[in-house]
Amino acid sequence: MARVGHDNVRAAMIYQHAVRGADEAITNAIDRQLEARDDDDDKGTAGVLVTAE
């Protein structure tokens, strides 16, 4: 139910079962892209993530 609202618990459980592991797969894909970006020779700061205070 983290991504979509559901009318009942049964629908939510079916959805959660169907997408189990999707969050981890998305996170891993983003991590790989960021690591590949870090490996290039550009030493500039464009695209660098920083914390907001």
mmCIF entry with sequence, helices, sheets and N, C-alpha, C, O atoms, coordinates in Angstrom:
data_MODEL
# 
_entry.id   MODEL 
# 
_entity.id                         1 
_entity.type                       polymer 
_entity.pdbx_number_of_molecules   1 
# 
_entity_poly.entity_id                      1 
_entity_poly.type                           'polypeptide(L)' 
_entity_poly.nstd_linkage                   no 
_entity_poly.nstd_monomer                   no 
_entity_poly.pdbx_seq_one_letter_code       MARVGHDNVRAAMIYQHAVRGADEAITNAIDRQLEARDDDDDKGTAGVLVTAE 
_entity_poly.pdbx_seq_one_letter_code_can   MARVGHDNVRAAMIYQHAVRGADEAITNAIDRQLEARDDDDDKGTAGVLVTAE 
_entity_poly.pdbx_strand_id                 A 
# 
loop_
_entity_poly_seq.entity_id 
_entity_poly_seq.num 
_entity_poly_seq.mon_id 
_entity_poly_seq.hetero 
1 1  MET n 
1 2  ALA n 
1 3  ARG n 
1 4  VAL n 
1 5  GLY n 
1 6  HIS n 
1 7  ASP n 
1 8  ASN n 
1 9  VAL n 
1 10 ARG n 
1 11 ALA n 
1 12 ALA n 
1 13 MET n 
1 14 ILE n 
1 15 TYR n 
1 16 GLN n 
1 17 HIS n 
1 18 ALA n 
1 19 VAL n 
1 20 ARG n 
1 21 GLY n 
1 22 ALA n 
1 23 ASP n 
1 24 GLU n 
1 25 ALA n 
1 26 ILE n 
1 27 THR n 
1 28 ASN n 
1 29 ALA n 
1 30 ILE n 
1 31 ASP n 
1 32 ARG n 
1 33 GLN n 
1 34 LEU n 
1 35 GLU n 
1 36 ALA n 
1 37 ARG n 
1 38 ASP n 
1 39 ASP n 
1 40 ASP n 
1 41 ASP n 
1 42 ASP n 
1 43 LYS n 
1 44 GLY n 
1 45 THR n 
1 46 ALA n 
1 47 GLY n 
1 48 VAL n 
1 49 LEU n 
1 50 VAL n 
1 51 THR n 
1 52 ALA n 
1 53 GLU n 
# 
_struct_asym.id          A 
_struct_asym.entity_id   1 
# 
loop_
_struct_conf.conf_type_id 
_struct_conf.id 
_struct_conf.pdbx_PDB_helix_id 
_struct_conf.beg_label_comp_id 
_struct_conf.beg_label_asym_id 
_struct_conf.beg_label_seq_id 
_struct_conf.pdbx_beg_PDB_ins_code 
_struct_conf.end_label_comp_id 
_struct_conf.end_label_asym_id 
_struct_conf.end_label_seq_id 
_struct_conf.pdbx_end_PDB_ins_code 
_struct_conf.beg_auth_comp_id 
_struct_conf.beg_auth_asym_id 
_struct_conf.beg_auth_seq_id 
_struct_conf.end_auth_comp_id 
_struct_conf.end_auth_asym_id 
_struct_conf.end_auth_seq_id 
_struct_conf.pdbx_PDB_helix_class 
_struct_conf.details 
_struct_conf.pdbx_PDB_helix_length 
HELX_P HELX_P1 AA1 VAL A 9  ? ALA A 18 ? VAL A 9  ALA A 18 1 ? 10 
HELX_P HELX_P2 AA2 ALA A 22 ? ASP A 38 ? ALA A 22 ASP A 38 1 ? 17 
# 
_struct_conf_type.id          HELX_P 
_struct_conf_type.criteria    ? 
_struct_conf_type.reference   ? 
# 
loop_
_atom_site.group_PDB 
_atom_site.id 
_atom_site.type_symbol 
_atom_site.label_atom_id 
_atom_site.label_alt_id 
_atom_site.label_comp_id 
_atom_site.label_asym_id 
_atom_site.label_entity_id 
_atom_site.label_seq_id 
_atom_site.pdbx_PDB_ins_code 
_atom_site.Cartn_x 
_atom_site.Cartn_y 
_atom_site.Cartn_z 
_atom_site.occupancy 
_atom_site.B_iso_or_equiv 
_atom_site.pdbx_formal_charge 
_atom_site.auth_seq_id 
_atom_site.auth_comp_id 
_atom_site.auth_asym_id 
_atom_site.auth_atom_id 
_atom_site.pdbx_PDB_model_num 
ATOM 1   N N  . MET A 1 1  ? 0.813   -1.185  0.000   1.00 0.00 ? 1  MET A N  1 
ATOM 2   C CA . MET A 1 1  ? 0.000   0.000   0.000   1.00 0.00 ? 1  MET A CA 1 
ATOM 3   C C  . MET A 1 1  ? 0.863   1.258   0.000   1.00 0.00 ? 1  MET A C  1 
ATOM 4   O O  . MET A 1 1  ? 0.349   2.374   0.071   1.00 0.00 ? 1  MET A O  1 
ATOM 5   N N  . ALA A 1 2  ? 2.161   1.071   -0.080  1.00 0.00 ? 2  ALA A N  1 
ATOM 6   C CA . ALA A 1 2  ? 3.061   2.219   -0.063  1.00 0.00 ? 2  ALA A CA 1 
ATOM 7   C C  . ALA A 1 2  ? 2.934   3.047   -1.338  1.00 0.00 ? 2  ALA A C  1 
ATOM 8   O O  . ALA A 1 2  ? 3.126   4.262   -1.295  1.00 0.00 ? 2  ALA A O  1 
ATOM 9   N N  . ARG A 1 3  ? 2.616   2.423   -2.472  1.00 0.00 ? 3  ARG A N  1 
ATOM 10  C CA . ARG A 1 3  ? 2.558   3.157   -3.736  1.00 0.00 ? 3  ARG A CA 1 
ATOM 11  C C  . ARG A 1 3  ? 1.145   3.520   -4.163  1.00 0.00 ? 3  ARG A C  1 
ATOM 12  O O  . ARG A 1 3  ? 0.927   4.571   -4.767  1.00 0.00 ? 3  ARG A O  1 
ATOM 13  N N  . VAL A 1 4  ? 0.177   2.651   -3.852  1.00 0.00 ? 4  VAL A N  1 
ATOM 14  C CA . VAL A 1 4  ? -1.182  2.845   -4.350  1.00 0.00 ? 4  VAL A CA 1 
ATOM 15  C C  . VAL A 1 4  ? -2.172  2.551   -3.233  1.00 0.00 ? 4  VAL A C  1 
ATOM 16  O O  . VAL A 1 4  ? -1.957  1.631   -2.444  1.00 0.00 ? 4  VAL A O  1 
ATOM 17  N N  . GLY A 1 5  ? -3.240  3.312   -3.157  1.00 0.00 ? 5  GLY A N  1 
ATOM 18  C CA . GLY A 1 5  ? -4.288  3.032   -2.183  1.00 0.00 ? 5  GLY A CA 1 
ATOM 19  C C  . GLY A 1 5  ? -5.178  1.898   -2.673  1.00 0.00 ? 5  GLY A C  1 
ATOM 20  O O  . GLY A 1 5  ? -5.355  1.733   -3.880  1.00 0.00 ? 5  GLY A O  1 
ATOM 21  N N  . HIS A 1 6  ? -5.734  1.124   -1.769  1.00 0.00 ? 6  HIS A N  1 
ATOM 22  C CA . HIS A 1 6  ? -6.602  0.005   -2.130  1.00 0.00 ? 6  HIS A CA 1 
ATOM 23  C C  . HIS A 1 6  ? -7.889  0.084   -1.331  1.00 0.00 ? 6  HIS A C  1 
ATOM 24  O O  . HIS A 1 6  ? -7.934  0.655   -0.241  1.00 0.00 ? 6  HIS A O  1 
ATOM 25  N N  . ASP A 1 7  ? -8.946  -0.509  -1.904  1.00 0.00 ? 7  ASP A N  1 
ATOM 26  C CA . ASP A 1 7  ? -10.251 -0.487  -1.253  1.00 0.00 ? 7  ASP A CA 1 
ATOM 27  C C  . ASP A 1 7  ? -10.346 -1.472  -0.095  1.00 0.00 ? 7  ASP A C  1 
ATOM 28  O O  . ASP A 1 7  ? -11.095 -1.252  0.858   1.00 0.00 ? 7  ASP A O  1 
ATOM 29  N N  . ASN A 1 8  ? -9.578  -2.566  -0.185  1.00 0.00 ? 8  ASN A N  1 
ATOM 30  C CA . ASN A 1 8  ? -9.682  -3.559  0.887   1.00 0.00 ? 8  ASN A CA 1 
ATOM 31  C C  . ASN A 1 8  ? -8.336  -4.232  1.139   1.00 0.00 ? 8  ASN A C  1 
ATOM 32  O O  . ASN A 1 8  ? -7.403  -4.104  0.347   1.00 0.00 ? 8  ASN A O  1 
ATOM 33  N N  . VAL A 1 9  ? -8.258  -4.934  2.228   1.00 0.00 ? 9  VAL A N  1 
ATOM 34  C CA . VAL A 1 9  ? -7.006  -5.578  2.642   1.00 0.00 ? 9  VAL A CA 1 
ATOM 35  C C  . VAL A 1 9  ? -6.591  -6.652  1.649   1.00 0.00 ? 9  VAL A C  1 
ATOM 36  O O  . VAL A 1 9  ? -5.403  -6.793  1.361   1.00 0.00 ? 9  VAL A O  1 
ATOM 37  N N  . ARG A 1 10 ? -7.551  -7.419  1.114   1.00 0.00 ? 10 ARG A N  1 
ATOM 38  C CA . ARG A 1 10 ? -7.221  -8.491  0.170   1.00 0.00 ? 10 ARG A CA 1 
ATOM 39  C C  . ARG A 1 10 ? -6.523  -7.920  -1.070  1.00 0.00 ? 10 ARG A C  1 
ATOM 40  O O  . ARG A 1 10 ? -5.518  -8.469  -1.522  1.00 0.00 ? 10 ARG A O  1 
ATOM 41  N N  . ALA A 1 11 ? -7.045  -6.841  -1.610  1.00 0.00 ? 11 ALA A N  1 
ATOM 42  C CA . ALA A 1 11 ? -6.433  -6.217  -2.783  1.00 0.00 ? 11 ALA A CA 1 
ATOM 43  C C  . ALA A 1 11 ? -5.025  -5.723  -2.456  1.00 0.00 ? 11 ALA A C  1 
ATOM 44  O O  . ALA A 1 11 ? -4.111  -5.869  -3.268  1.00 0.00 ? 11 ALA A O  1 
ATOM 45  N N  . ALA A 1 12 ? -4.851  -5.149  -1.287  1.00 0.00 ? 12 ALA A N  1 
ATOM 46  C CA . ALA A 1 12 ? -3.537  -4.671  -0.872  1.00 0.00 ? 12 ALA A CA 1 
ATOM 47  C C  . ALA A 1 12 ? -2.546  -5.821  -0.755  1.00 0.00 ? 12 ALA A C  1 
ATOM 48  O O  . ALA A 1 12 ? -1.400  -5.696  -1.188  1.00 0.00 ? 12 ALA A O  1 
ATOM 49  N N  . MET A 1 13 ? -2.973  -6.938  -0.176  1.00 0.00 ? 13 MET A N  1 
ATOM 50  C CA . MET A 1 13 ? -2.087  -8.089  -0.014  1.00 0.00 ? 13 MET A CA 1 
ATOM 51  C C  . MET A 1 13 ? -1.682  -8.678  -1.363  1.00 0.00 ? 13 MET A C  1 
ATOM 52  O O  . MET A 1 13 ? -0.529  -9.066  -1.549  1.00 0.00 ? 13 MET A O  1 
ATOM 53  N N  . ILE A 1 14 ? -2.622  -8.747  -2.303  1.00 0.00 ? 14 ILE A N  1 
ATOM 54  C CA . ILE A 1 14 ? -2.310  -9.256  -3.642  1.00 0.00 ? 14 ILE A CA 1 
ATOM 55  C C  . ILE A 1 14 ? -1.278  -8.351  -4.303  1.00 0.00 ? 14 ILE A C  1 
ATOM 56  O O  . ILE A 1 14 ? -0.309  -8.827  -4.894  1.00 0.00 ? 14 ILE A O  1 
ATOM 57  N N  . TYR A 1 15 ? -1.494  -7.048  -4.197  1.00 0.00 ? 15 TYR A N  1 
ATOM 58  C CA . TYR A 1 15 ? -0.553  -6.092  -4.791  1.00 0.00 ? 15 TYR A CA 1 
ATOM 59  C C  . TYR A 1 15 ? 0.821   -6.206  -4.151  1.00 0.00 ? 15 TYR A C  1 
ATOM 60  O O  . TYR A 1 15 ? 1.831   -6.242  -4.854  1.00 0.00 ? 15 TYR A O  1 
ATOM 61  N N  . GLN A 1 16 ? 0.868   -6.263  -2.829  1.00 0.00 ? 16 GLN A N  1 
ATOM 62  C CA . GLN A 1 16 ? 2.157   -6.341  -2.139  1.00 0.00 ? 16 GLN A CA 1 
ATOM 63  C C  . GLN A 1 16 ? 2.907   -7.609  -2.523  1.00 0.00 ? 16 GLN A C  1 
ATOM 64  O O  . GLN A 1 16 ? 4.127   -7.579  -2.689  1.00 0.00 ? 16 GLN A O  1 
ATOM 65  N N  . HIS A 1 17 ? 2.200   -8.713  -2.666  1.00 0.00 ? 17 HIS A N  1 
ATOM 66  C CA . HIS A 1 17 ? 2.840   -9.963  -3.056  1.00 0.00 ? 17 HIS A CA 1 
ATOM 67  C C  . HIS A 1 17 ? 3.389   -9.853  -4.478  1.00 0.00 ? 17 HIS A C  1 
ATOM 68  O O  . HIS A 1 17 ? 4.477   -10.348 -4.771  1.00 0.00 ? 17 HIS A O  1 
ATOM 69  N N  . ALA A 1 18 ? 2.629   -9.202  -5.355  1.00 0.00 ? 18 ALA A N  1 
ATOM 70  C CA . ALA A 1 18 ? 3.030   -9.096  -6.759  1.00 0.00 ? 18 ALA A CA 1 
ATOM 71  C C  . ALA A 1 18 ? 4.273   -8.233  -6.937  1.00 0.00 ? 18 ALA A C  1 
ATOM 72  O O  . ALA A 1 18 ? 5.066   -8.484  -7.845  1.00 0.00 ? 18 ALA A O  1 
ATOM 73  N N  . VAL A 1 19 ? 4.458   -7.230  -6.096  1.00 0.00 ? 19 VAL A N  1 
ATOM 74  C CA . VAL A 1 19 ? 5.576   -6.305  -6.280  1.00 0.00 ? 19 VAL A CA 1 
ATOM 75  C C  . VAL A 1 19 ? 6.686   -6.500  -5.257  1.00 0.00 ? 19 VAL A C  1 
ATOM 76  O O  . VAL A 1 19 ? 7.583   -5.666  -5.140  1.00 0.00 ? 19 VAL A O  1 
ATOM 77  N N  . ARG A 1 20 ? 6.623   -7.608  -4.516  1.00 0.00 ? 20 ARG A N  1 
ATOM 78  C CA . ARG A 1 20 ? 7.649   -7.873  -3.504  1.00 0.00 ? 20 ARG A CA 1 
ATOM 79  C C  . ARG A 1 20 ? 9.032   -7.836  -4.149  1.00 0.00 ? 20 ARG A C  1 
ATOM 80  O O  . ARG A 1 20 ? 9.265   -8.482  -5.170  1.00 0.00 ? 20 ARG A O  1 
ATOM 81  N N  . GLY A 1 21 ? 9.912   -7.105  -3.569  1.00 0.00 ? 21 GLY A N  1 
ATOM 82  C CA . GLY A 1 21 ? 11.274  -7.011  -4.077  1.00 0.00 ? 21 GLY A CA 1 
ATOM 83  C C  . GLY A 1 21 ? 11.478  -5.874  -5.065  1.00 0.00 ? 21 GLY A C  1 
ATOM 84  O O  . GLY A 1 21 ? 12.615  -5.559  -5.415  1.00 0.00 ? 21 GLY A O  1 
ATOM 85  N N  . ALA A 1 22 ? 10.395  -5.252  -5.522  1.00 0.00 ? 22 ALA A N  1 
ATOM 86  C CA . ALA A 1 22 ? 10.535  -4.178  -6.509  1.00 0.00 ? 22 ALA A CA 1 
ATOM 87  C C  . ALA A 1 22 ? 11.295  -2.991  -5.931  1.00 0.00 ? 22 ALA A C  1 
ATOM 88  O O  . ALA A 1 22 ? 12.124  -2.402  -6.624  1.00 0.00 ? 22 ALA A O  1 
ATOM 89  N N  . ASP A 1 23 ? 11.035  -2.629  -4.685  1.00 0.00 ? 23 ASP A N  1 
ATOM 90  C CA . ASP A 1 23 ? 11.741  -1.502  -4.065  1.00 0.00 ? 23 ASP A CA 1 
ATOM 91  C C  . ASP A 1 23 ? 13.244  -1.750  -4.038  1.00 0.00 ? 23 ASP A C  1 
ATOM 92  O O  . ASP A 1 23 ? 14.034  -0.851  -4.327  1.00 0.00 ? 23 ASP A O  1 
ATOM 93  N N  . GLU A 1 24 ? 13.633  -2.970  -3.691  1.00 0.00 ? 24 GLU A N  1 
ATOM 94  C CA . GLU A 1 24 ? 15.057  -3.294  -3.648  1.00 0.00 ? 24 GLU A CA 1 
ATOM 95  C C  . GLU A 1 24 ? 15.664  -3.261  -5.050  1.00 0.00 ? 24 GLU A C  1 
ATOM 96  O O  . GLU A 1 24 ? 16.783  -2.778  -5.228  1.00 0.00 ? 24 GLU A O  1 
ATOM 97  N N  . ALA A 1 25 ? 14.942  -3.765  -6.035  1.00 0.00 ? 25 ALA A N  1 
ATOM 98  C CA . ALA A 1 25 ? 15.450  -3.753  -7.408  1.00 0.00 ? 25 ALA A CA 1 
ATOM 99  C C  . ALA A 1 25 ? 15.630  -2.328  -7.916  1.00 0.00 ? 25 ALA A C  1 
ATOM 100 O O  . ALA A 1 25 ? 16.613  -2.026  -8.592  1.00 0.00 ? 25 ALA A O  1 
ATOM 101 N N  . ILE A 1 26 ? 14.678  -1.452  -7.590  1.00 0.00 ? 26 ILE A N  1 
ATOM 102 C CA . ILE A 1 26 ? 14.779  -0.054  -8.007  1.00 0.00 ? 26 ILE A CA 1 
ATOM 103 C C  . ILE A 1 26 ? 15.970  0.608   -7.336  1.00 0.00 ? 26 ILE A C  1 
ATOM 104 O O  . ILE A 1 26 ? 16.744  1.311   -7.986  1.00 0.00 ? 26 ILE A O  1 
ATOM 105 N N  . THR A 1 27 ? 16.117  0.385   -6.034  1.00 0.00 ? 27 THR A N  1 
ATOM 106 C CA . THR A 1 27 ? 17.231  0.970   -5.290  1.00 0.00 ? 27 THR A CA 1 
ATOM 107 C C  . THR A 1 27 ? 18.569  0.487   -5.831  1.00 0.00 ? 27 THR A C  1 
ATOM 108 O O  . THR A 1 27 ? 19.495  1.281   -5.992  1.00 0.00 ? 27 THR A O  1 
ATOM 109 N N  . ASN A 1 28 ? 18.678  -0.802  -6.110  1.00 0.00 ? 28 ASN A N  1 
ATOM 110 C CA . ASN A 1 28 ? 19.928  -1.350  -6.644  1.00 0.00 ? 28 ASN A CA 1 
ATOM 111 C C  . ASN A 1 28 ? 20.264  -0.757  -8.010  1.00 0.00 ? 28 ASN A C  1 
ATOM 112 O O  . ASN A 1 28 ? 21.428  -0.476  -8.294  1.00 0.00 ? 28 ASN A O  1 
ATOM 113 N N  . ALA A 1 29 ? 19.251  -0.565  -8.856  1.00 0.00 ? 29 ALA A N  1 
ATOM 114 C CA . ALA A 1 29 ? 19.481  0.016   -10.176 1.00 0.00 ? 29 ALA A CA 1 
ATOM 115 C C  . ALA A 1 29 ? 19.979  1.453   -10.060 1.00 0.00 ? 29 ALA A C  1 
ATOM 116 O O  . ALA A 1 29 ? 20.886  1.859   -10.785 1.00 0.00 ? 29 ALA A O  1 
ATOM 117 N N  . ILE A 1 30 ? 19.388  2.220   -9.150  1.00 0.00 ? 30 ILE A N  1 
ATOM 118 C CA . ILE A 1 30 ? 19.830  3.597   -8.935  1.00 0.00 ? 30 ILE A CA 1 
ATOM 119 C C  . ILE A 1 30 ? 21.258  3.621   -8.407  1.00 0.00 ? 30 ILE A C  1 
ATOM 120 O O  . ILE A 1 30 ? 22.072  4.434   -8.844  1.00 0.00 ? 30 ILE A O  1 
ATOM 121 N N  . ASP A 1 31 ? 21.563  2.724   -7.462  1.00 0.00 ? 31 ASP A N  1 
ATOM 122 C CA . ASP A 1 31 ? 22.924  2.635   -6.919  1.00 0.00 ? 31 ASP A CA 1 
ATOM 123 C C  . ASP A 1 31 ? 23.945  2.341   -8.019  1.00 0.00 ? 31 ASP A C  1 
ATOM 124 O O  . ASP A 1 31 ? 25.014  2.950   -8.056  1.00 0.00 ? 31 ASP A O  1 
ATOM 125 N N  . ARG A 1 32 ? 23.614  1.407   -8.911  1.00 0.00 ? 32 ARG A N  1 
ATOM 126 C CA . ARG A 1 32 ? 24.537  1.063   -10.007 1.00 0.00 ? 32 ARG A CA 1 
ATOM 127 C C  . ARG A 1 32 ? 24.778  2.265   -10.911 1.00 0.00 ? 32 ARG A C  1 
ATOM 128 O O  . ARG A 1 32 ? 25.905  2.503   -11.344 1.00 0.00 ? 32 ARG A O  1 
ATOM 129 N N  . GLN A 1 33 ? 23.720  3.023   -11.197 1.00 0.00 ? 33 GLN A N  1 
ATOM 130 C CA . GLN A 1 33 ? 23.887  4.205   -12.045 1.00 0.00 ? 33 GLN A CA 1 
ATOM 131 C C  . GLN A 1 33 ? 24.758  5.249   -11.367 1.00 0.00 ? 33 GLN A C  1 
ATOM 132 O O  . GLN A 1 33 ? 25.602  5.868   -12.016 1.00 0.00 ? 33 GLN A O  1 
ATOM 133 N N  . LEU A 1 34 ? 24.565  5.449   -10.075 1.00 0.00 ? 34 LEU A N  1 
ATOM 134 C CA . LEU A 1 34 ? 25.378  6.422   -9.349  1.00 0.00 ? 34 LEU A CA 1 
ATOM 135 C C  . LEU A 1 34 ? 26.831  5.978   -9.257  1.00 0.00 ? 34 LEU A C  1 
ATOM 136 O O  . LEU A 1 34 ? 27.740  6.799   -9.380  1.00 0.00 ? 34 LEU A O  1 
ATOM 137 N N  . GLU A 1 35 ? 27.055  4.690   -9.044  1.00 0.00 ? 35 GLU A N  1 
ATOM 138 C CA . GLU A 1 35 ? 28.422  4.174   -8.986  1.00 0.00 ? 35 GLU A CA 1 
ATOM 139 C C  . GLU A 1 35 ? 29.107  4.316   -10.337 1.00 0.00 ? 35 GLU A C  1 
ATOM 140 O O  . GLU A 1 35 ? 30.289  4.656   -10.394 1.00 0.00 ? 35 GLU A O  1 
ATOM 141 N N  . ALA A 1 36 ? 28.391  4.065   -11.416 1.00 0.00 ? 36 ALA A N  1 
ATOM 142 C CA . ALA A 1 36 ? 28.966  4.219   -12.756 1.00 0.00 ? 36 ALA A CA 1 
ATOM 143 C C  . ALA A 1 36 ? 29.305  5.677   -13.012 1.00 0.00 ? 36 ALA A C  1 
ATOM 144 O O  . ALA A 1 36 ? 30.316  5.979   -13.646 1.00 0.00 ? 36 ALA A O  1 
ATOM 145 N N  . ARG A 1 37 ? 28.483  6.566   -12.532 1.00 0.00 ? 37 ARG A N  1 
ATOM 146 C CA . ARG A 1 37 ? 28.735  8.003   -12.689 1.00 0.00 ? 37 ARG A CA 1 
ATOM 147 C C  . ARG A 1 37 ? 29.980  8.406   -11.899 1.00 0.00 ? 37 ARG A C  1 
ATOM 148 O O  . ARG A 1 37 ? 30.746  9.259   -12.347 1.00 0.00 ? 37 ARG A O  1 
ATOM 149 N N  . ASP A 1 38 ? 30.186  7.801   -10.734 1.00 0.00 ? 38 ASP A N  1 
ATOM 150 C CA . ASP A 1 38 ? 31.359  8.105   -9.915  1.00 0.00 ? 38 ASP A CA 1 
ATOM 151 C C  . ASP A 1 38 ? 32.644  7.605   -10.556 1.00 0.00 ? 38 ASP A C  1 
ATOM 152 O O  . ASP A 1 38 ? 33.720  8.132   -10.275 1.00 0.00 ? 38 ASP A O  1 
ATOM 153 N N  . ASP A 1 39 ? 32.545  6.592   -11.414 1.00 0.00 ? 39 ASP A N  1 
ATOM 154 C CA . ASP A 1 39 ? 33.725  5.994   -12.025 1.00 0.00 ? 39 ASP A CA 1 
ATOM 155 C C  . ASP A 1 39 ? 34.254  6.787   -13.214 1.00 0.00 ? 39 ASP A C  1 
ATOM 156 O O  . ASP A 1 39 ? 35.367  6.532   -13.675 1.00 0.00 ? 39 ASP A O  1 
ATOM 157 N N  . ASP A 1 40 ? 33.473  7.746   -13.721 1.00 0.00 ? 40 ASP A N  1 
ATOM 158 C CA . ASP A 1 40 ? 33.974  8.481   -14.884 1.00 0.00 ? 40 ASP A CA 1 
ATOM 159 C C  . ASP A 1 40 ? 35.080  9.448   -14.466 1.00 0.00 ? 40 ASP A C  1 
ATOM 160 O O  . ASP A 1 40 ? 35.295  9.682   -13.277 1.00 0.00 ? 40 ASP A O  1 
ATOM 161 N N  . ASP A 1 41 ? 35.775  10.004  -15.451 1.00 0.00 ? 41 ASP A N  1 
ATOM 162 C CA . ASP A 1 41 ? 36.951  10.832  -15.185 1.00 0.00 ? 41 ASP A CA 1 
ATOM 163 C C  . ASP A 1 41 ? 36.606  12.273  -14.824 1.00 0.00 ? 41 ASP A C  1 
ATOM 164 O O  . ASP A 1 41 ? 37.492  13.035  -14.438 1.00 0.00 ? 41 ASP A O  1 
ATOM 165 N N  . ASP A 1 42 ? 35.360  12.656  -14.939 1.00 0.00 ? 42 ASP A N  1 
ATOM 166 C CA . ASP A 1 42 ? 34.952  14.034  -14.639 1.00 0.00 ? 42 ASP A CA 1 
ATOM 167 C C  . ASP A 1 42 ? 35.066  14.271  -13.146 1.00 0.00 ? 42 ASP A C  1 
ATOM 168 O O  . ASP A 1 42 ? 34.448  13.562  -12.352 1.00 0.00 ? 42 ASP A O  1 
ATOM 169 N N  . LYS A 1 43 ? 35.846  15.255  -12.765 1.00 0.00 ? 43 LYS A N  1 
ATOM 170 C CA . LYS A 1 43 ? 36.031  15.574  -11.336 1.00 0.00 ? 43 LYS A CA 1 
ATOM 171 C C  . LYS A 1 43 ? 35.195  16.778  -10.918 1.00 0.00 ? 43 LYS A C  1 
ATOM 172 O O  . LYS A 1 43 ? 35.390  17.316  -9.828  1.00 0.00 ? 43 LYS A O  1 
ATOM 173 N N  . GLY A 1 44 ? 34.262  17.209  -11.776 1.00 0.00 ? 44 GLY A N  1 
ATOM 174 C CA . GLY A 1 44 ? 33.418  18.353  -11.466 1.00 0.00 ? 44 GLY A CA 1 
ATOM 175 C C  . GLY A 1 44 ? 32.388  18.012  -10.395 1.00 0.00 ? 44 GLY A C  1 
ATOM 176 O O  . GLY A 1 44 ? 32.266  16.862  -9.975  1.00 0.00 ? 44 GLY A O  1 
ATOM 177 N N  . THR A 1 45 ? 31.662  19.018  -9.969  1.00 0.00 ? 45 THR A N  1 
ATOM 178 C CA . THR A 1 45 ? 30.672  18.812  -8.911  1.00 0.00 ? 45 THR A CA 1 
ATOM 179 C C  . THR A 1 45 ? 29.244  18.763  -9.439  1.00 0.00 ? 45 THR A C  1 
ATOM 180 O O  . THR A 1 45 ? 28.310  18.615  -8.651  1.00 0.00 ? 45 THR A O  1 
ATOM 181 N N  . ALA A 1 46 ? 29.048  18.883  -10.744 1.00 0.00 ? 46 ALA A N  1 
ATOM 182 C CA . ALA A 1 46 ? 27.698  18.819  -11.315 1.00 0.00 ? 46 ALA A CA 1 
ATOM 183 C C  . ALA A 1 46 ? 27.093  17.453  -11.037 1.00 0.00 ? 46 ALA A C  1 
ATOM 184 O O  . ALA A 1 46 ? 27.731  16.423  -11.254 1.00 0.00 ? 46 ALA A O  1 
ATOM 185 N N  . GLY A 1 47 ? 25.869  17.455  -10.561 1.00 0.00 ? 47 GLY A N  1 
ATOM 186 C CA . GLY A 1 47 ? 25.170  16.207  -10.305 1.00 0.00 ? 47 GLY A CA 1 
ATOM 187 C C  . GLY A 1 47 ? 25.492  15.575  -8.970  1.00 0.00 ? 47 GLY A C  1 
ATOM 188 O O  . GLY A 1 47 ? 25.010  14.478  -8.687  1.00 0.00 ? 47 GLY A O  1 
ATOM 189 N N  . VAL A 1 48 ? 26.283  16.219  -8.143  1.00 0.00 ? 48 VAL A N  1 
ATOM 190 C CA . VAL A 1 48 ? 26.639  15.674  -6.832  1.00 0.00 ? 48 VAL A CA 1 
ATOM 191 C C  . VAL A 1 48 ? 25.471  15.886  -5.875  1.00 0.00 ? 48 VAL A C  1 
ATOM 192 O O  . VAL A 1 48 ? 24.921  16.984  -5.790  1.00 0.00 ? 48 VAL A O  1 
ATOM 193 N N  . LEU A 1 49 ? 25.099  14.845  -5.164  1.00 0.00 ? 49 LEU A N  1 
ATOM 194 C CA . LEU A 1 49 ? 24.020  14.950  -4.189  1.00 0.00 ? 49 LEU A CA 1 
ATOM 195 C C  . LEU A 1 49 ? 24.569  15.512  -2.889  1.00 0.00 ? 49 LEU A C  1 
ATOM 196 O O  . LEU A 1 49 ? 25.627  15.091  -2.422  1.00 0.00 ? 49 LEU A O  1 
ATOM 197 N N  . VAL A 1 50 ? 23.862  16.448  -2.312  1.00 0.00 ? 50 VAL A N  1 
ATOM 198 C CA . VAL A 1 50 ? 24.264  17.045  -1.050  1.00 0.00 ? 50 VAL A CA 1 
ATOM 199 C C  . VAL A 1 50 ? 23.072  17.027  -0.101  1.00 0.00 ? 50 VAL A C  1 
ATOM 200 O O  . VAL A 1 50 ? 21.922  16.966  -0.537  1.00 0.00 ? 50 VAL A O  1 
ATOM 201 N N  . THR A 1 51 ? 23.349  17.079  1.180   1.00 0.00 ? 51 THR A N  1 
ATOM 202 C CA . THR A 1 51 ? 22.271  17.089  2.154   1.00 0.00 ? 51 THR A CA 1 
ATOM 203 C C  . THR A 1 51 ? 21.693  18.487  2.258   1.00 0.00 ? 51 THR A C  1 
ATOM 204 O O  . THR A 1 51 ? 22.408  19.485  2.169   1.00 0.00 ? 51 THR A O  1 
ATOM 205 N N  . ALA A 1 52 ? 20.380  18.535  2.448   1.00 0.00 ? 52 ALA A N  1 
ATOM 206 C CA . ALA A 1 52 ? 19.698  19.826  2.634   1.00 0.00 ? 52 ALA A CA 1 
ATOM 207 C C  . ALA A 1 52 ? 19.520  20.052  4.115   1.00 0.00 ? 52 ALA A C  1 
ATOM 208 O O  . ALA A 1 52 ? 19.110  19.151  4.847   1.00 0.00 ? 52 ALA A O  1 
ATOM 209 N N  . GLU A 1 53 ? 19.823  21.238  4.549   1.00 0.00 ? 53 GLU A N  1 
ATOM 210 C CA . GLU A 1 53 ? 19.691  21.544  5.967   1.00 0.00 ? 53 GLU A CA 1 
ATOM 211 C C  . GLU A 1 53 ? 18.663  22.607  6.181   1.00 0.00 ? 53 GLU A C  1 
ATOM 212 O O  . GLU A 1 53 ? 18.410  23.001  7.319   1.00 0.00 ? 53 GLU A O  1 
# 
